Amino acid sequence: MAKFEWLPNEILLESFKYLDDVQLFCAYYSLNFRFDTLLSIHFQSYHFDFRSISKQKFHLICQQHLPYIIEQVKSLYLSNDDETPNLPEIFYSYNFTLNKFSYLQYLSIDSIHCLSTLNRITFECRTIPYLTHLYLIKCDFKDQTKFSSLIENIWNLSKLILCQIDHRFPYELKFTNNSIISSTIKYLFVENFQFNSDDLRNLFQSTPSLEQFHASIIQHNEYEQFHINSSSICSLNISFRKPFDSMLNFFKNFSNLNRLTIKTHYLYLNGNEWKKIIKNYLSKLEIFQLKMDLKFSHPKHIEEQLNELLNSFRTSFWIKEHQWFVQCDWFLLGITNYAVLYTLPYVFQEFILTNKQWSKSTLIDNDQYQIYDHITNLIIMNVGTIPYFRNVQHLKINLPLTNHFWSSIRSFDRLISLEIIFFQGCFSIPLQILLDQSPRLHSLCFGNFSDLEILTKLTSKSIVRLDFLKKNTYKKYFTNTQCSLLIRSPLGYQCKNLLIYLENRMNIIQLIKNMNNLQSIICQCKDDKLNDEFVQWLHRHLPSTYSISRDLNQLSNIRIWID
């Protein structure tokens, strides 16, 4: 059998393309002179993604490699999520500062909820001459003053072209409150911010080169007038939460728009009304992608209303002139009737799959549009069969579901996270069928979970994250016996990241000692009085190389990054 190192250099270099830079460094660096030479050829620049890295490997790269190649790093991803708790703080402990990455072009910051840290990072970036892309992902901003400083730092990045700011929760924050003008930002994507007319006016004035704008929430007062200089913007992706008159005034400012992606919430607009908006204010529009969420407080005459709505999208303006087709689905959630009308293909990432009362389309053959291909986040509830979703990455299933559903499951080749919500009396489920169809599944989350016997029977080669914490409404604390069952289970044996409720602090020691692959544990303990004593006890009983802290946003959560 041929050995890997016997392969010619060309094949080895080609194989390097299938590994990220962290994997390459940890696997091949310092093996021998030949591999070091090949790595130097391969690495004209470096791209470090520190998501999911072990603390040991992070230490190795930061101490032995990064200081010597820091000026060749082109992209950097720093995460403070549950798989790498306290990573940014540890990163700084090695005496790194962002301004030392003088050739950095792409910077991603994930799950950092301390605005002081974010301000430090962005302030240091102000002297980086090549930084063009900045991503703040799932961060939490609560202090208006510090957040304004953050925006000022970002707007002072002299070469920034694309900026994404994901606010984890829709707090009342002013997105822009500064007079700094960025002439370079062309693409701005923000999540969970609320804008009134003054906010938008200030924002667009401070980004005169803006071409694409994506905002998840836009709320303001009825009849509010917009006077915005937005002539440079050609693409909008927005979400509106009533009223109609404000939305109409908003669109009057975007005469050069050629692409509009819009979600409306409980705002009823028929095809004739949309046609009027487009013809009067958006005459250059070429791509129109719509999703309207509708809610009916009274169950009478719903089908008649929906037929009338759908027929208003069957005119020549929609069918012949633009070939914009729509579909309308009507379904029942609890006792409330909902409907959603969307253009085809469905281009939004989120989708709820449930039994429909009624579904019709203005297109005869929906298959030609592959209507589910854009969906990455799927929620399934109360459905008999499941169509093929080829690109779903995140799946949430609300039990119970019929045997017919489980037998209709097809491959989920791109699925990386699965969330199962249990309800009383639905614990005997053929979950293994789904795991067998999900070869890339990384994370398994159990909501309202109580029967550990299910877990002990499950197998998967890819699952390394188990979550019994985030969706466990009833706080099911694991006992010593249940921890032992988890340790001996196939999924427990290979688990690297564990989120869990525990009866007492000794269970933490028990799990870390016996789960040999564990890299991080996020837990709540029943005997934790939320004081310093608990963390101090952990420091005394665990190695000093471990990172141990409380979650500042959820003080009952203890975060441990294992070395």
MOLINUR-V500557 format. One record per residue. N is the residue number from 1. RES is the residue in one letter. OMEGA is omega in degrees with one decimal (999 if undefined). Layout:
BEGIN
n->N res->RES omega->OMEGA
n->N res->RES omega->OMEGA
END
This chain:
BEGIN
n->1 res->M omega->-179.2
n->2 res->A omega->177.2
n->3 res->K omega->-176.2
n->4 res->F omega->-175.7
n->5 res->E omega->177.1
n->6 res->W omega->-177.6
n->7 res->L omega->178.6
n->8 res->P omega->-176.8
n->9 res->N omega->-176.6
n->10 res->E omega->-179.9
n->11 res->I omega->178.0
n->12 res->L omega->178.7
n->13 res->L omega->177.4
n->14 res->E omega->179.8
n->15 res->S omega->179.0
n->16 res->F omega->-177.1
n->17 res->K omega->-176.4
n->18 res->Y omega->178.1
n->19 res->L omega->175.4
n->20 res->D omega->-172.5
n->21 res->D omega->177.6
n->22 res->V omega->179.5
n->23 res->Q omega->-179.4
n->24 res->L omega->-179.8
n->25 res->F omega->-175.8
n->26 res->C omega->-175.2
n->27 res->A omega->-166.3
n->28 res->Y omega->-174.7
n->29 res->Y omega->177.5
n->30 res->S omega->174.4
n->31 res->L omega->177.0
n->32 res->N omega->-175.6
n->33 res->F omega->-177.1
n->34 res->R omega->-178.7
n->35 res->F omega->176.8
n->36 res->D omega->178.2
n->37 res->T omega->179.0
n->38 res->L omega->178.1
n->39 res->L omega->178.8
n->40 res->S omega->175.7
n->41 res->I omega->-178.2
n->42 res->H omega->-173.3
n->43 res->F omega->168.3
n->44 res->Q omega->173.6
n->45 res->S omega->-174.3
n->46 res->Y omega->-179.8
n->47 res->H omega->-174.6
n->48 res->F omega->174.9
n->49 res->D omega->-174.0
n->50 res->F omega->172.8
n->51 res->R omega->173.7
n->52 res->S omega->179.8
n->53 res->I omega->174.5
n->54 res->S omega->-179.9
n->55 res->K omega->180.0
n->56 res->Q omega->179.5
n->57 res->K omega->177.6
n->58 res->F omega->177.8
n->59 res->H omega->-179.1
n->60 res->L omega->-177.3
n->61 res->I omega->-177.1
n->62 res->C omega->-175.8
n->63 res->Q omega->-170.6
n->64 res->Q omega->-172.3
n->65 res->H omega->-170.7
n->66 res->L omega->-179.8
n->67 res->P omega->-174.6
n->68 res->Y omega->-177.4
n->69 res->I omega->-169.9
n->70 res->I omega->-179.1
n->71 res->E omega->177.0
n->72 res->Q omega->-179.3
n->73 res->V omega->-179.0
n->74 res->K omega->178.8
n->75 res->S omega->-174.8
n->76 res->L omega->178.8
n->77 res->Y omega->178.6
n->78 res->L omega->-175.8
n->79 res->S omega->175.8
n->80 res->N omega->-177.2
n->81 res->D omega->-172.7
n->82 res->D omega->179.3
n->83 res->E omega->177.9
n->84 res->T omega->-176.2
n->85 res->P omega->178.0
n->86 res->N omega->-179.5
n->87 res->L omega->-179.6
n->88 res->P omega->178.7
n->89 res->E omega->179.2
n->90 res->I omega->176.2
n->91 res->F omega->179.5
n->92 res->Y omega->-179.7
n->93 res->S omega->176.6
n->94 res->Y omega->178.0
n->95 res->N omega->171.6
n->96 res->F omega->166.6
n->97 res->T omega->-174.1
n->98 res->L omega->-177.7
n->99 res->N omega->175.7
n->100 res->K omega->178.0
n->101 res->F omega->-166.6
n->102 res->S omega->179.4
n->103 res->Y omega->-180.0
n->104 res->L omega->178.9
n->105 res->Q omega->-176.1
n->106 res->Y omega->178.2
n->107 res->L omega->177.2
n->108 res->S omega->179.8
n->109 res->I omega->-171.3
n->110 res->D omega->169.5
n->111 res->S omega->171.6
n->112 res->I omega->-173.1
n->113 res->H omega->178.9
n->114 res->C omega->-177.7
n->115 res->L omega->176.8
n->116 res->S omega->177.3
n->117 res->T omega->179.0
n->118 res->L omega->178.0
n->119 res->N omega->176.9
n->120 res->R omega->-178.7
n->121 res->I omega->-175.8
n->122 res->T omega->176.9
n->123 res->F omega->177.8
n->124 res->E omega->-179.0
n->125 res->C omega->-175.3
n->126 res->R omega->179.5
n->127 res->T omega->177.7
n->128 res->I omega->-171.0
n->129 res->P omega->-173.1
n->130 res->Y omega->-176.7
n->131 res->L omega->-176.9
n->132 res->T omega->-175.9
n->133 res->H omega->179.1
n->134 res->L omega->-179.2
n->135 res->Y omega->171.6
n->136 res->L omega->-166.7
n->137 res->I omega->177.0
n->138 res->K omega->177.4
n->139 res->C omega->-173.9
n->140 res->D omega->-177.8
n->141 res->F omega->-177.1
n->142 res->K omega->-175.1
n->143 res->D omega->-175.5
n->144 res->Q omega->-177.9
n->145 res->T omega->179.7
n->146 res->K omega->178.9
n->147 res->F omega->176.3
n->148 res->S omega->176.0
n->149 res->S omega->177.4
n->150 res->L omega->179.3
n->151 res->I omega->178.1
n->152 res->E omega->178.0
n->153 res->N omega->-178.2
n->154 res->I omega->-177.6
n->155 res->W omega->177.7
n->156 res->N omega->175.9
n->157 res->L omega->-163.3
n->158 res->S omega->-177.1
n->159 res->K omega->-173.1
n->160 res->L omega->179.1
n->161 res->I omega->-177.2
n->162 res->L omega->178.6
n->163 res->C omega->175.8
n->164 res->Q omega->179.2
n->165 res->I omega->179.5
n->166 res->D omega->175.9
n->167 res->H omega->-172.3
n->168 res->R omega->-178.9
n->169 res->F omega->-177.9
n->170 res->P omega->175.2
n->171 res->Y omega->177.0
n->172 res->E omega->179.1
n->173 res->L omega->171.6
n->174 res->K omega->-175.1
n->175 res->F omega->179.8
n->176 res->T omega->-178.6
n->177 res->N omega->-176.2
n->178 res->N omega->-177.4
n->179 res->S omega->179.7
n->180 res->I omega->179.3
n->181 res->I omega->173.7
n->182 res->S omega->180.0
n->183 res->S omega->-175.1
n->184 res->T omega->-176.5
n->185 res->I omega->178.1
n->186 res->K omega->-174.5
n->187 res->Y omega->-177.4
n->188 res->L omega->-178.5
n->189 res->F omega->-177.3
n->190 res->V omega->-178.9
n->191 res->E omega->172.7
n->192 res->N omega->170.4
n->193 res->F omega->179.7
n->194 res->Q omega->-175.6
n->195 res->F omega->164.8
n->196 res->N omega->-174.0
n->197 res->S omega->179.4
n->198 res->D omega->178.7
n->199 res->D omega->-177.7
n->200 res->L omega->178.2
n->201 res->R omega->179.5
n->202 res->N omega->-179.1
n->203 res->L omega->-177.6
n->204 res->F omega->175.6
n->205 res->Q omega->-178.3
n->206 res->S omega->177.1
n->207 res->T omega->-174.2
n->208 res->P omega->-179.6
n->209 res->S omega->-174.5
n->210 res->L omega->179.4
n->211 res->E omega->179.5
n->212 res->Q omega->-178.4
n->213 res->F omega->-179.5
n->214 res->H omega->178.6
n->215 res->A omega->-173.8
n->216 res->S omega->-179.5
n->217 res->I omega->172.2
n->218 res->I omega->-179.0
n->219 res->Q omega->177.1
n->220 res->H omega->-173.9
n->221 res->N omega->178.4
n->222 res->E omega->179.4
n->223 res->Y omega->178.9
n->224 res->E omega->-178.0
n->225 res->Q omega->177.6
n->226 res->F omega->173.4
n->227 res->H omega->-170.1
n->228 res->I omega->173.2
n->229 res->N omega->-173.6
n->230 res->S omega->-174.0
n->231 res->S omega->-178.3
n->232 res->S omega->-173.1
n->233 res->I omega->179.3
n->234 res->C omega->-178.3
n->235 res->S omega->178.4
n->236 res->L omega->171.5
n->237 res->N omega->-169.7
n->238 res->I omega->175.9
n->239 res->S omega->-178.8
n->240 res->F omega->174.2
n->241 res->R omega->178.0
n->242 res->K omega->4.2
n->243 res->P omega->-175.2
n->244 res->F omega->-174.8
n->245 res->D omega->177.8
n->246 res->S omega->178.7
n->247 res->M omega->179.1
n->248 res->L omega->178.7
n->249 res->N omega->179.2
n->250 res->F omega->-175.3
n->251 res->F omega->178.6
n->252 res->K omega->-175.6
n->253 res->N omega->-172.1
n->254 res->F omega->-175.8
n->255 res->S omega->-178.8
n->256 res->N omega->-177.4
n->257 res->L omega->174.9
n->258 res->N omega->177.5
n->259 res->R omega->178.9
n->260 res->L omega->172.0
n->261 res->T omega->-171.5
n->262 res->I omega->171.4
n->263 res->K omega->175.1
n->264 res->T omega->-175.5
n->265 res->H omega->176.1
n->266 res->Y omega->176.4
n->267 res->L omega->-172.9
n->268 res->Y omega->175.4
n->269 res->L omega->179.6
n->270 res->N omega->-176.4
n->271 res->G omega->179.6
n->272 res->N omega->179.0
n->273 res->E omega->176.3
n->274 res->W omega->177.6
n->275 res->K omega->-179.7
n->276 res->K omega->178.6
n->277 res->I omega->-176.2
n->278 res->I omega->-177.1
n->279 res->K omega->-175.6
n->280 res->N omega->-170.8
n->281 res->Y omega->-174.4
n->282 res->L omega->-171.7
n->283 res->S omega->-179.9
n->284 res->K omega->-176.1
n->285 res->L omega->178.9
n->286 res->E omega->-179.0
n->287 res->I omega->-178.1
n->288 res->F omega->-177.4
n->289 res->Q omega->-168.7
n->290 res->L omega->167.7
n->291 res->K omega->178.4
n->292 res->M omega->174.4
n->293 res->D omega->-176.4
n->294 res->L omega->179.4
n->295 res->K omega->-177.6
n->296 res->F omega->-178.6
n->297 res->S omega->179.3
n->298 res->H omega->-174.0
n->299 res->P omega->-174.9
n->300 res->K omega->170.7
n->301 res->H omega->-178.9
n->302 res->I omega->-178.3
n->303 res->E omega->178.3
n->304 res->E omega->178.6
n->305 res->Q omega->-177.5
n->306 res->L omega->174.8
n->307 res->N omega->178.9
n->308 res->E omega->177.9
n->309 res->L omega->-177.8
n->310 res->L omega->-179.9
n->311 res->N omega->179.8
n->312 res->S omega->176.0
n->313 res->F omega->-179.9
n->314 res->R omega->-179.2
n->315 res->T omega->-178.5
n->316 res->S omega->177.9
n->317 res->F omega->-177.0
n->318 res->W omega->-170.8
n->319 res->I omega->-173.5
n->320 res->K omega->-173.4
n->321 res->E omega->-175.6
n->322 res->H omega->-174.2
n->323 res->Q omega->173.5
n->324 res->W omega->-177.0
n->325 res->F omega->-178.0
n->326 res->V omega->172.6
n->327 res->Q omega->179.0
n->328 res->C omega->178.9
n->329 res->D omega->177.8
n->330 res->W omega->-178.4
n->331 res->F omega->-176.6
n->332 res->L omega->173.1
n->333 res->L omega->-173.2
n->334 res->G omega->178.6
n->335 res->I omega->-175.2
n->336 res->T omega->177.7
n->337 res->N omega->177.7
n->338 res->Y omega->171.5
n->339 res->A omega->175.1
n->340 res->V omega->175.7
n->341 res->L omega->-176.5
n->342 res->Y omega->175.3
n->343 res->T omega->179.6
n->344 res->L omega->-3.0
n->345 res->P omega->176.8
n->346 res->Y omega->-170.5
n->347 res->V omega->-176.4
n->348 res->F omega->-172.6
n->349 res->Q omega->-174.2
n->350 res->E omega->179.0
n->351 res->F omega->174.4
n->352 res->I omega->178.2
n->353 res->L omega->178.9
n->354 res->T omega->179.3
n->355 res->N omega->-177.5
n->356 res->K omega->171.2
n->357 res->Q omega->-169.6
n->358 res->W omega->177.6
n->359 res->S omega->179.3
n->360 res->K omega->-176.7
n->361 res->S omega->173.4
n->362 res->T omega->179.7
n->363 res->L omega->-176.7
n->364 res->I omega->-176.9
n->365 res->D omega->-179.0
n->366 res->N omega->-173.8
n->367 res->D omega->-177.7
n->368 res->Q omega->-178.6
n->369 res->Y omega->-179.7
n->370 res->Q omega->-163.4
n->371 res->I omega->-176.8
n->372 res->Y omega->-170.6
n->373 res->D omega->-178.5
n->374 res->H omega->-173.9
n->375 res->I omega->176.2
n->376 res->T omega->-179.2
n->377 res->N omega->-173.6
n->378 res->L omega->173.9
n->379 res->I omega->-178.4
n->380 res->I omega->176.0
n->381 res->M omega->171.5
n->382 res->N omega->-178.3
n->383 res->V omega->-177.2
n->384 res->G omega->179.4
n->385 res->T omega->-177.2
n->386 res->I omega->174.1
n->387 res->P omega->-175.8
n->388 res->Y omega->174.5
n->389 res->F omega->-169.4
n->390 res->R omega->-173.1
n->391 res->N omega->-179.6
n->392 res->V omega->177.7
n->393 res->Q omega->-177.5
n->394 res->H omega->-174.8
n->395 res->L omega->174.9
n->396 res->K omega->-178.8
n->397 res->I omega->175.3
n->398 res->N omega->-180.0
n->399 res->L omega->4.1
n->400 res->P omega->173.7
n->401 res->L omega->-173.8
n->402 res->T omega->174.6
n->403 res->N omega->177.9
n->404 res->H omega->177.5
n->405 res->F omega->-176.6
n->406 res->W omega->-179.8
n->407 res->S omega->-178.4
n->408 res->S omega->-177.0
n->409 res->I omega->174.2
n->410 res->R omega->-172.3
n->411 res->S omega->171.1
n->412 res->F omega->-171.8
n->413 res->D omega->-175.3
n->414 res->R omega->-177.6
n->415 res->L omega->179.3
n->416 res->I omega->178.2
n->417 res->S omega->-177.8
n->418 res->L omega->178.0
n->419 res->E omega->-179.4
n->420 res->I omega->178.3
n->421 res->I omega->-178.1
n->422 res->F omega->170.2
n->423 res->F omega->-173.8
n->424 res->Q omega->175.8
n->425 res->G omega->-177.1
n->426 res->C omega->-174.3
n->427 res->F omega->179.4
n->428 res->S omega->-176.2
n->429 res->I omega->179.3
n->430 res->P omega->-176.2
n->431 res->L omega->-179.0
n->432 res->Q omega->178.4
n->433 res->I omega->-179.4
n->434 res->L omega->179.3
n->435 res->L omega->179.7
n->436 res->D omega->-179.0
n->437 res->Q omega->-174.5
n->438 res->S omega->-171.8
n->439 res->P omega->-178.3
n->440 res->R omega->-175.4
n->441 res->L omega->-175.3
n->442 res->H omega->-171.2
n->443 res->S omega->177.0
n->444 res->L omega->-177.2
n->445 res->C omega->179.5
n->446 res->F omega->176.0
n->447 res->G omega->-179.4
n->448 res->N omega->-171.8
n->449 res->F omega->-179.6
n->450 res->S omega->-175.5
n->451 res->D omega->-176.2
n->452 res->L omega->179.4
n->453 res->E omega->178.0
n->454 res->I omega->-176.4
n->455 res->L omega->-174.9
n->456 res->T omega->-177.3
n->457 res->K omega->-174.6
n->458 res->L omega->176.0
n->459 res->T omega->175.9
n->460 res->S omega->-179.9
n->461 res->K omega->-170.2
n->462 res->S omega->-174.9
n->463 res->I omega->177.8
n->464 res->V omega->-179.9
n->465 res->R omega->177.4
n->466 res->L omega->-176.5
n->467 res->D omega->174.4
n->468 res->F omega->-169.0
n->469 res->L omega->-164.6
n->470 res->K omega->-177.8
n->471 res->K omega->-177.8
n->472 res->N omega->-173.2
n->473 res->T omega->-172.0
n->474 res->Y omega->177.1
n->475 res->K omega->176.8
n->476 res->K omega->-177.5
n->477 res->Y omega->178.6
n->478 res->F omega->176.1
n->479 res->T omega->176.0
n->480 res->N omega->-179.0
n->481 res->T omega->-179.2
n->482 res->Q omega->174.6
n->483 res->C omega->178.1
n->484 res->S omega->176.7
n->485 res->L omega->178.4
n->486 res->L omega->-179.6
n->487 res->I omega->-176.1
n->488 res->R omega->-178.4
n->489 res->S omega->179.3
n->490 res->P omega->-179.8
n->491 res->L omega->177.3
n->492 res->G omega->-179.0
n->493 res->Y omega->-175.9
n->494 res->Q omega->-175.8
n->495 res->C omega->175.7
n->496 res->K omega->-176.9
n->497 res->N omega->-172.7
n->498 res->L omega->174.1
n->499 res->L omega->-165.3
n->500 res->I omega->167.5
n->501 res->Y omega->-177.7
n->502 res->L omega->-179.9
n->503 res->E omega->-178.4
n->504 res->N omega->-174.0
n->505 res->R omega->178.9
n->506 res->M omega->176.7
n->507 res->N omega->176.8
n->508 res->I omega->179.4
n->509 res->I omega->-179.6
n->510 res->Q omega->-177.3
n->511 res->L omega->-178.5
n->512 res->I omega->-177.5
n->513 res->K omega->-171.1
n->514 res->N omega->176.4
n->515 res->M omega->-167.8
n->516 res->N omega->-178.5
n->517 res->N omega->-173.9
n->518 res->L omega->177.8
n->519 res->Q omega->178.7
n->520 res->S omega->175.5
n->521 res->I omega->175.2
n->522 res->I omega->-172.7
n->523 res->C omega->167.0
n->524 res->Q omega->-178.9
n->525 res->C omega->-178.5
n->526 res->K omega->-177.9
n->527 res->D omega->177.8
n->528 res->D omega->-180.0
n->529 res->K omega->178.2
n->530 res->L omega->176.9
n->531 res->N omega->-177.1
n->532 res->D omega->-175.8
n->533 res->E omega->-175.9
n->534 res->F omega->-179.8
n->535 res->V omega->177.9
n->536 res->Q omega->177.4
n->537 res->W omega->178.5
n->538 res->L omega->177.9
n->539 res->H omega->179.9
n->540 res->R omega->-172.4
n->541 res->H omega->177.7
n->542 res->L omega->-179.1
n->543 res->P omega->-177.2
n->544 res->S omega->179.6
n->545 res->T omega->179.3
n->546 res->Y omega->172.1
n->547 res->S omega->-175.2
n->548 res->I omega->-179.1
n->549 res->S omega->170.6
n->550 res->R omega->173.3
n->551 res->D omega->-176.1
n->552 res->L omega->177.7
n->553 res->N omega->179.1
n->554 res->Q omega->-168.7
n->555 res->L omega->179.2
n->556 res->S omega->179.6
n->557 res->N omega->172.5
n->558 res->I omega->-176.8
n->559 res->R omega->-178.3
n->560 res->I omega->174.4
n->561 res->W omega->-168.3
n->562 res->I omega->178.7
n->563 res->D omega->999
END
